[in-house]
Amino acid sequence: MSLPTSARLTIDLDALAHNFAVLRAQAAGADAAPVIKADGYGLGAAQVARRLWAEGAQGFFVARLSEGESLRAALGAEHPATIYVLDGFLAGAGPRLAAARLTPVLSSLPQIEAATTFAAASGQALAVALQVDTGMNRQGLTLAEAEAVAQSGDRLRGLDIVLLMSHLGSATSPDDPRNELQLGRFAQVRRLFPGVRTSFAASAGIMLGPDYRNDLIRPGISLYGGGPEERPDARLHAVAKFEAPILYIRNVEPGEMIGYGSHTVIDSPTRVAVVGAGYADGIIRASRNGGYGWLAGERRPVIIVTMDLIALDIGPAQARIGDWVELLGPNVLLDDIATAAGTVAHECLVRLSTRAERIYLGEV
Ligand SMILES: *Cc1c(COP(=O)(O)O)cnc(C)c1O
C-alpha cells in the first residue's frame, strides 16, 4: 500500500461559482467584478478568472501592475476582460498599462497628472477608474481634491473615466456609524461626476444593503468562502480545502512536553497525531490557540504548529498513518481559523504556499 507523501490543496471552482452566484443575487441589478489580487487570494488568479469569466464576470480587480500583466496573458484574446489595477498609474507605468490594456484606478493627484501626461503624449484617450477616499485614509482623492478635479475639466483631459469608486473601512461591523458617514460622502462625490458608473462595496459592503451596492460590486474574500463579516456565512461554500496526511501517532503522558521549548506541557494522557504540514505551507502558527483539524468526522484541537509538522489531539478517534486530516475547508472554517490566529480570512488564504500539491476541481 502506498501512502500520501505530501499535503494537498484542493481548489473547488464549482464552489467559487456558487459563491459568485450568491453574491450576485445579493446585489441584484449590479455588475460584479471579482477581486483576484495576490494570485486570486492565493488560489490561482488564472484559474479563478477563467472560471468566473465563464460565469459571466467581465471585469476583475488586481492590486499590482505585474498582476494585471500576468492576468491579461492568462486570459488571452478570447477573454477580453476589463482589468482594473488598484495601484493606479505609477510614474513610468504608462507603456506597460497600455500594452496590457489595463485600467488604472487613479487614487491621487500625482497619479492623475501622470495619466493625463501619458494620454496627451500618446494622443489617445486612456480609460481609467477614479478612487475617492471617503473615510479610510488609505488611498484615494480627498473630497476637496475630487471637487477641484471635477470642476476643472482640464485636469482630466484625455482621460475616459469609466468608474468612480471608494472603499469602506468598517463594513464588517454593520452597525458602525462610519458606514453611513462614508455612504453620505460617496453620494457627494457621485454628484460631482454625473453619469459615471460607481462602485463602493467589497464583500462585507454587499451585505450592508442596496444603498451600498451601486453599479459594480467588488467581491473578494466571500468568493473564496470567507464570511463577509469575519464569521462563517452558511450561504458561502469553502473553495480551498487543505489536507495533510498523518505521519505519526503517539501517546503522550502527563507532564511531557510537545514540540519546542516546553511551552506545551500535557496534563492528561493524550493521543497525538502528527501531520505533514506546517507554517511553511501557510498554516498560521498562531492558529494553535483555538485552531482545529477535522478527522473521522470530528473537530480535533491543534496542539502545536511547527514549520513542517502539526500536532493534533485526536482523542479516541479511529486513525491510522496516512489518513488525511483537513486543516482548512468545508469542515474547518476559514473564519474560525482566522479568529484563532488573530487575523482575517484573507490572510489565511494568501499565506497558503505552493509546497503542497494543488488540485483544481471544476476547471474550465
Ligand atoms: C481587496 C479589495 C477588495 C475586496 O475586498 P474583500 O474584503 O476581500 O471582499 C475590494 N476593493 C478594494 C479596493 C480592495 O482593496
The ligand as a MOL file (V3000), in Angstrom:
LIG
                    3D

  0  0  0     0  0            999 V3000
M  V30 BEGIN CTAB
M  V30 COUNTS 15 15 0 0 0
M  V30 BEGIN ATOM
M  V30 1 C -9.1450 43.8970 -1.5570 0
M  V30 2 C -10.1620 44.8750 -2.0110 0
M  V30 3 C -11.4860 44.4710 -2.2570 0
M  V30 4 C -12.0060 43.1010 -1.8960 0
M  V30 5 O -12.1940 43.0270 -0.5130 0
M  V30 6 P -12.8290 41.7340 0.2030 0
M  V30 7 O -12.9260 42.1090 1.6330 0
M  V30 8 O -11.8440 40.6320 0.0060 0
M  V30 9 O -14.1130 41.4600 -0.4490 0
M  V30 10 C -12.3470 45.3880 -2.8260 0
M  V30 11 N -11.9460 46.6520 -3.0930 0
M  V30 12 C -10.6990 47.0880 -2.8300 0
M  V30 13 C -10.3390 48.4970 -3.1330 0
M  V30 14 C -9.7710 46.2290 -2.2630 0
M  V30 15 O -8.5410 46.6680 -1.9750 0
M  V30 END ATOM
M  V30 BEGIN BOND
M  V30 1 1 1 2
M  V30 2 1 2 3
M  V30 3 2 2 14
M  V30 4 1 3 4
M  V30 5 2 3 10
M  V30 6 1 4 5
M  V30 7 1 5 6
M  V30 8 2 6 7
M  V30 9 1 6 8
M  V30 10 1 6 9
M  V30 11 1 10 11
M  V30 12 2 11 12
M  V30 13 1 12 13
M  V30 14 1 12 14
M  V30 15 1 14 15
M  V30 END BOND
M  V30 END CTAB
M  END
